[in-house]
C-alpha cells in the first residue's frame, strides 16, 4: 500500500516511459458526437434532491445491497405483474448505453454513448443538461454534498474510460473539478465512485489483459488502486495500491520483449462503506502476471481515513492471466498455463446485519461461487455456495442483491452454451443454504448456439420486497418471486421503440447495469454492447404498474 498526500507523489520514470509509449485504446478519445436531439426541460426548482426517494449510485445504499424498500421504491412484488411501459427515450442512433441510471431529486443521471452524461426529468425524459466527458462514461453517477465550511450545492460524481473522474454541479452540469486518476494508458474507471464523509473513493481498473496478448507488449505494469479525494476540491488524500510492490523487470519472452511484474488486481466494483468499522470493502481482480499476488481475487478492507489495508481474504490463488514467457502464445501450445481462470470479483461485497446482530459480507465471484464472509474476523468464510460453473465471462459478474434474509445471485456462464448459461439463486444470508434456484425459461431458437438462446444473467440484480429483477443477454428482463423463484413478469427489450423524443431507438443485450426502482417507476437501459457478440441498443425505458 502506498500512502500519498497532496504535496508528494512518487513516479517511477522508467516504468512511466514504458507504458506511455503504448498509446490509448481506439474509441476512447474525447467524444465528437452531435448535440443530443432531445427536448429541453422548462426550468424548475431543484429543491432538496437528497431528501426524497432515490436510487443513488450503483448499489442504492452504502452497503451496496441493490435492495429498494417500499418507502423509496413505491413498489412491491404484488405490483410487478402489472408493470407496463410508460415511456421510452432514445439516444442518438449509433450510440449505446452501458451506464446505470441514478434517480435523485426527480432527475435521472446517466452516461450515454461515447462521452455523454445526461440529467433528465424522471417523469418525462426531457433534458436538464448534457455534459461532455473525455471518454465513455460507463459508471453510475453518485450524487452528494461534499463537506465544507459553507453550505455546498449537490454534486454529481462519475468516471470515464480514460481514468478521469469528474465533479459537476448536479443542478446545472457545470464542471467544478476533474482529475486524471491514473497515468497508465490502459487505466480506466468502470465502477461508480462513492462519497462518504467528505471523501470521494474512486476504484481504478484497466484493460491491460487485452494488450498482454500481443507478443510485442511489455506485460505488465498496471496495479489496481483506490484513490480518496477531497470531494469539494479534488485534492488527493490517499492512494492504496492493491499490489504493494511496484512492477520490475522480469524475464524476456520468446520474442525478446521485456516483461514486468507483479501486476493486475484491477478494481471493477464500487466500494462498500462500513461506517461502524470505519473501513471500505472492495473485491479485486485476477493477476496479470505470475506469481499472483496474495491480494488478487480477494476481498479487502481498507481504512476509510488513511487507506491502510486492514485485512485481505484471497479466495482464488494462482490466477494469473499470462504466465511468464508465454505472451502471445496460444493456450496449450508449449504454454499450458498461459491463461488463468480469470475469476475476478467483478461485483461489490454486500454488507448485511443478521437478526442476531452478526454481520456478513455476501459476494459472488466469476468462479460461480457465492461467499459469505465475516467482517469481524478478517473475512473468514462463514459459508460458500456454488451457484454457477464459472468461466471467463461468469459465474457471477456485475452484482448481486440482498434483502434482510436472502442474497440473490445470478450467473452468466455464456461460453458454456444454452443448456448451462443463466440462472438465479436465493441464498440464506445467515447459513448459506439455497432457498431456490431457477434457470431462465427456454426460448424457441433454430439452433442451441443461437446467441439469443444463450441467456447469461451477468447483469446486476435488483430486489424490492417480494420480487427480484434479473436481465438476460437475450434482452429479456424478468422478475422472480423472492419466495420460490417463479417468474412473475417479463419484458423483451430487444426490439424497436417509439420514443418520447422522436428518435429511432431499439433495445439489445441486457448486461452490466441493472434496473432501478424509485417512486413507483422501474427504470432500465437496454443495449450494453461491450460483451462479445452483444447486440447494442440506445434506449432508456420506464415502467409503471397498471392503474386500477
Secondary structure as UniProt FT lines:
FT   TURN            6..7
FT   HELIX           13..20
FT   TURN            21..22
FT   TURN            26..27
FT   TURN            49..50
FT   TURN            62..63
FT   STRAND          67..68
FT   HELIX           70..73
FT   HELIX           77..80
FT   TURN            81..82
FT   STRAND          83..90
FT   TURN            93..94
FT   STRAND          102..104
FT   TURN            105..106
FT   STRAND          107..112
FT   TURN            113..115
FT   STRAND          116..121
FT   TURN            122..124
FT   STRAND          127..132
FT   STRAND          142..144
FT   STRAND          155..159
FT   TURN            161..162
FT   STRAND          164..169
FT   TURN            170..172
FT   STRAND          175..180
FT   TURN            185..186
FT   STRAND          187..188
FT   STRAND          194..196
FT   TURN            197..198
FT   STRAND          199..206
FT   HELIX           208..211
FT   TURN            212..213
FT   TURN            215..216
FT   STRAND          225..230
FT   TURN            231..233
FT   STRAND          236..241
FT   STRAND          248..252
FT   TURN            254..255
FT   STRAND          258..261
FT   STRAND          272..274
FT   TURN            275..278
FT   STRAND          279..283
FT   STRAND          287..289
FT   TURN            294..295
FT   STRAND          298..303
FT   TURN            304..306
FT   STRAND          309..314
FT   STRAND          320..322
FT   TURN            324..325
FT   TURN            327..328
FT   TURN            331..332
FT   TURN            336..337
FT   STRAND          350..353
FT   TURN            355..356
FT   STRAND          359..364
FT   TURN            366..367
FT   STRAND          369..374
FT   TURN            375..379
FT   STRAND          380..386
FT   TURN            392..393
FT   STRAND          401..402
FT   STRAND          406..410
FT   HELIX           414..416
FT   TURN            418..420
FT   STRAND          424..428
FT   TURN            429..431
FT   STRAND          434..438
FT   TURN            448..449
FT   HELIX           451..453
FT   STRAND          462..464
FT   TURN            465..466
FT   STRAND          467..471
FT   TURN            473..474
FT   STRAND          476..481
FT   TURN            482..484
FT   STRAND          487..492
FT   STRAND          496..497
FT   TURN            500..501
FT   STRAND          505..506
FT   STRAND          516..518
FT   TURN            519..520
FT   STRAND          521..526
FT   TURN            532..533
FT   STRAND          539..545
//
